[in-house]
Amino acid sequence: MNNKHVTSGLVGLLFLSTFASAALIYKYNSSMRTLQRLQPQLAGPDTAQRVMNAILLDTAEYARTTKNADAERIVQFATTGGKPQAKAPAK
């Protein structure tokens, strides 16, 4: 095999790897753009959950400091997942 053939083969491989790298870079960049575009949608439910937890904690603190029956019922409703608690049987 002649040196020219080896050199041209290596140059061809260099061009192929360059084009493959360019394609992978383009795919990576488009994926990152998609991720940045979707990130607020992914963070939305988590943010709402954090806000609800903060409101529940504030209500629990208010109920504990003021002995407000309405606030206590709200806290009880929220902590049991909206299900009424079973009352203890009378003796």
RAZIBEL-V15315 format. One record per residue. PSI is psi in radians with two decimals (none if undefined). OMEGA is omega in degrees with one decimal (NA if undefined). Layout:
psi->PSI omega->OMEGA
psi->PSI omega->OMEGA
This chain:
psi->2.40 omega->-176.6
psi->2.69 omega->178.5
psi->-0.55 omega->179.1
psi->-0.67 omega->-180.0
psi->-0.71 omega->178.8
psi->-0.77 omega->-179.3
psi->-0.78 omega->-180.0
psi->-0.61 omega->175.7
psi->-0.75 omega->178.6
psi->-0.67 omega->177.4
psi->-0.71 omega->176.3
psi->-0.73 omega->176.6
psi->-0.66 omega->177.6
psi->-0.78 omega->178.9
psi->-0.73 omega->178.6
psi->-0.76 omega->179.2
psi->-0.57 omega->176.4
psi->-0.79 omega->179.1
psi->-0.67 omega->177.7
psi->-0.71 omega->177.6
psi->-0.73 omega->178.8
psi->-0.69 omega->179.1
psi->-0.72 omega->178.6
psi->-0.65 omega->177.2
psi->-0.74 omega->177.9
psi->-0.76 omega->179.5
psi->-0.71 omega->178.2
psi->-0.80 omega->-179.7
psi->-0.71 omega->179.1
psi->-0.62 omega->176.3
psi->-0.70 omega->178.4
psi->-0.69 omega->176.7
psi->-0.73 omega->177.7
psi->-0.74 omega->178.8
psi->-0.77 omega->178.6
psi->-0.60 omega->179.5
psi->-0.61 omega->-176.9
psi->-0.21 omega->-174.9
psi->-0.73 omega->177.1
psi->-0.61 omega->178.6
psi->-0.61 omega->178.9
psi->-0.55 omega->-177.8
psi->-0.27 omega->-176.6
psi->-0.96 omega->-179.7
psi->-0.62 omega->179.1
psi->-0.71 omega->178.5
psi->-0.75 omega->178.9
psi->-0.68 omega->178.7
psi->-0.72 omega->178.8
psi->-0.67 omega->178.3
psi->-0.77 omega->179.4
psi->-0.69 omega->177.3
psi->-0.70 omega->178.3
psi->-0.72 omega->178.3
psi->-0.73 omega->178.8
psi->-0.74 omega->178.3
psi->-0.71 omega->177.3
psi->-0.70 omega->178.8
psi->-0.71 omega->178.1
psi->-0.73 omega->177.6
psi->-0.74 omega->178.8
psi->-0.76 omega->-179.3
psi->-0.64 omega->-178.9
psi->-0.63 omega->-176.3
psi->-0.46 omega->-175.7
psi->-0.16 omega->-176.5
psi->0.80 omega->179.9
psi->2.12 omega->-177.0
psi->-0.65 omega->179.8
psi->-0.75 omega->179.4
psi->-0.65 omega->177.8
psi->-0.68 omega->177.6
psi->-0.67 omega->178.6
psi->-0.79 omega->179.3
psi->-0.74 omega->179.7
psi->-0.73 omega->178.7
psi->-0.75 omega->-176.9
psi->-0.64 omega->-177.5
psi->-0.39 omega->178.5
psi->0.07 omega->178.4
psi->0.41 omega->177.7
psi->0.05 omega->179.9
psi->2.34 omega->177.8
psi->2.43 omega->179.3
psi->2.54 omega->178.1
psi->2.38 omega->179.2
psi->2.62 omega->-179.8
psi->2.44 omega->-179.8
psi->2.47 omega->179.4
psi->2.52 omega->-178.8
psi->none omega->NA
